[in-house]
Amino acid sequence: MLNLITHGTATDEPDLLIVHGLFGSGRNWGAVAKRLSATRRVICVDQRNHGQSPWHDSHSYEDMAADLAEVIKAQGAPMDVLGHSMGGKAAMLLALSQPTLVNRLIVADIAPVAYAHDQNQNIAAMRAVDLSLVTKRADAIAQLAVHLEDTTLQTFFTQSLDVKEQRWRLNLDVLDSEMPKILSFPDIPGAFEGPTLFLSGADSDYVATEYRPTIREKFPKARFAKIRDAGHWLHAEKPREFIASVQAWLDL
């Protein structure tokens, strides 16, 4: 079973499951989850090969969707599901393959398509860090800066660093080898007929207009919204607006 971080207590509202993206963890979503837990229980997961969850030799969306299904079945009732980026793809496949487990679906800045961009350079940057020289997070950030200019990513990646144990809480070898699967999306028949919100950053190109026919084919009740002045990391860049949008959608 995936590692779970629970916020709030059960109410009459369905529980909300939050699924992080590549290189993330459930802890990254703590502030958002805490705010959303005012009206419902919120459960954040660490996906396989991330955080405190078990490591596996495979990292396909079929794997991730099955992991999420196991979590929901253990709770004993369908859940609302929010997924960002890679987590959004896992959430979409869950909804398409096991629709009875999902009430409302929120997909944050991703579409059910294959992408051409690569993340292996970020894995290379993390691998280049000499962990034996890391005694505090700032040491790792300084080393990452040699290979990675983006200061936001430097800080984000080190949130998955266990400084005390001097190890990454990311299965970098498997994520590297499975990157083609992570960038793709399974060709699965059928559609999810439940309410679905595609919430994206206005400055992001992950949910391009040309993807909408594919989205509507698989998610006929899809609605679209954008958060101004936000990119792919919309929940971190504009947390208030993101939380307000998600809460409004869940309250419909």
N, C-alpha and C positions, 0 to 999 in steps of 0.2 A: 504494500500500500504506500502511496505517496505520503510524504510528510505534510501535515496540515497545521495551519495557524488559524485559530478561531477567534473571531471578534464578536462580542455581543452574545445575546441569548436568543433562543428560538422564540418567534412571535407567530401571529396568525398569518404573516406574510411568508412566502416561500423563502428558503435560504438562498443566498447568493454565493456562487462559486466564482472565484477570481483566478484566472490562469495567466501567468506571466509569460513574457517572451524570451527569446534566445539570450543566454548569458545572465538572465535575471533570477529572481527568487520570490517567494511569497513575502519575504520581509520588505522587499522594495515597495510593496503595495500597502504597507501598514497604515500610512496616514489616510489614504483613500478609503481603505476598509473600515477604519475606525469611524470616519464620518458617516459612511453608508450603514454602519451597524446600529445607528440610532433607531431604525425602524424594523430591522430584521437581523438575523444571524448571518454573518459573512465568513466564509471559509476561503482562505488563500492556500494554494498548494505550491509546493516545490515540485516542478516537473522532473521526470526521470533524468538522471545525469546532471542535475542541478541541485544546489542547496543541500538540504539534509536528506533528500530522497535517495533511494538505492540507485546504483549505477548498473547499466545494462550494456550489452554489446550492440544493441540496435536502437535507433532513434527515429522511427518512422511515425507518420501521423496516425497510422493504424494503432501503433503502440501507445501513443499519447492519448488517443481517444478511448482506448480500452482502459488505461489508467484512470481517466476521469470518470468513466462509467462505473468503475469499481468504487470510487469515492462516493458517487451519488447513491449507488445502491446501498452502501453501508449506512447512509443517512436515513434511508427508508422512505424517501419521497422525492419526486422530481424537484429540480432546482432551477432558478434563474442562473444563467451562465454568462460571464463577462471574460473575454479573452483578448489579449493584446498581441499583435504581430504573430510570432510563431504560436503563441497561446490562442490567438484568434483562429488560426487555421485548425488547431486541435479541437477547439470548441465547435467550429463549423462541421468538422467531420463527425464529431460526436452527435450533433443535432441531425445530420443527414443519415447516419447509420443506426442511431438509437433514439429516435425523436421522442419517445415516451418519457425519456429522462430529463428533457429540457422544456421548461415553460417559456420564458422569454430569453432571447439571445442578444447579446451586445458584442459586436465585433469592432475592436478598436484598431483602426488604421492598418487594415490588411484586406486582401480580397482572395477569393478561392481560385487563384491562378498561380502559375509558375513565374518566378522572378529571375532576372539575369544577374543581379548584383551578387557579390560574393562576400562572405564573412570570414574567410580563412585568414585574411591578413590580420584580423583582430585576434584570432587564435595564435598566430605566429607572434604577435606582440606580447601576449600573455606568456607564451612559452619562453620568450626571451628574458623574462624576469628571473634573476638569480635569487630564488627564494631564501637561500642560505644567508643572504645579506639583508633580509627584510625583518626588522624588529618592530616596525610600526607602519601603518598604512601609507604614510607619506613616502616611505622608502620605495614602495612598489609604484606609487604614482610617478616618482622621479624617474624610475627605470622605464616605465611605460611611455613617458614623454619623449624618450629617445626614438621610439618607433611609431608613436601615435600622437598627432598634433591636437586632436579634439580633447579638450580638458573635461568636457562632460562625460565622454566615454571613459577617460582615465579614472574618474571618480566612480562611475557606474561599475566598471569591471572590478575594482578593488572591493566593492561591497560583497563580492563572491570569494574573497580571499580570507582564509583562516590564518591570521597572523601568528597566533600562538603555535599552531601546528605546522606553519610554513607550507601550506598547500592550498591549491585552488579547490573550491567546492564545485568545480565544473569538470566533467569528464571530457577534457579537451581532445583526447585521442579519438573518442567515438564521435564527438560533435564534428570534428574535422573530417573523418571518413564518411560520415552520414550527411554531410552538407548538401549534396545533390538532392536528397530526400527532403531536407528541411526547406530548401528553396522551391520545391515543387508543391503540387497539391494532387491528391489521388483522384483518378477518374472514377467517380462513383455515381451510379444512376439514382434517380429519384430526387425529391425535393423536401425541404423542411417547411411545413405549412404554418409554423408558429410565428409570432411576432418577432421581428429581427430588426435591430438598429445597427447600421453601419456608421460609426462615429469616427470621423477622421480629422486630422489637422489640416487647416486650410493651406498651409505652406508645404504639405507633404504630397508626394506623387504616388503613394502606395495604392490609393484607391482612385485610379484614373477613370475618366468618363467612359473610355472604351471598355472598361471591365463591367460596366453596369448590366449589359445584356446577360452575361454569364452569371452575375450575382442574382439577377431577377429570375433566371431559369431555375437556379437551385434554391432561392429564397424568395418565393412569390410575394410575400408580405413585407419585403424589405423596405425600410425607410432610411433616408440618408440625412446626415447632419454634419456640419463642419464647425470646428472651433477656430475662431480667428486668431491669427498670429501664433499658431501652434504648428509644429512639425510632427514627425513620427512619434516623438515621445510626449504626446499631448497631455497625458495624465500627470507628467512631471513638470511640463512647461506651464500649463494652465490648470492647476489642480482644482481651483474653485469652479471654473467653468465646466470642467470635466465631470466633477461630482454632481453639479447641478443638472447637467444633461442626463447623466445616468439615473439620478433619482427621479427626474421628471418622467423618463421612459418607464421605469419600474412602477411608477404610481398611476400610469394610464389604466 
